Amino acid sequence: MGLLRLGELLRQRRGGRGVRDVATEIGVSPATLSRVESGKLPDLITFRKLCAWLKVDPGEILDMSGEPNATPSAAVHLRADVFLSEEAASDLAQLILVAQREVTRRAREQRADVPSWF
């Protein structure tokens, strides 16, 4: 699906409803919802809330295919940062991928309440 489509998905699901009403329903500020809908990346807590409201798996949004060599779409955003070297962006992307796999593993084993981690 891709992180770049998050704003589009939110706009589609919101439909003709107002930003304020939907933001209240999600549990974020209207300004935050507007920023994400316009293509800005949310923080992790907001991302979790948005995924819950959209009823989508965060791994699907992050393009976590489960393949060992898959590169998360977050890497695209990291590489766009002019202050990060290519190597640092790659390392951070791999860190995100490893963290997502661990979250998925723990959730499958029901070892912890995953949403409470955020």
Secondary structure, DSSP 8 states (H G I E B T S, - for coil): --GGGHHHHHHHHHTTS-HHHHHHHHTS-HHHHHHHHTT----HHHHHHHHHHHT--HHHHTT----TT---THHHHHHT-TTS-HHHHHHHHHHHHHHHHHHHHHHHHT-S-GGGG-
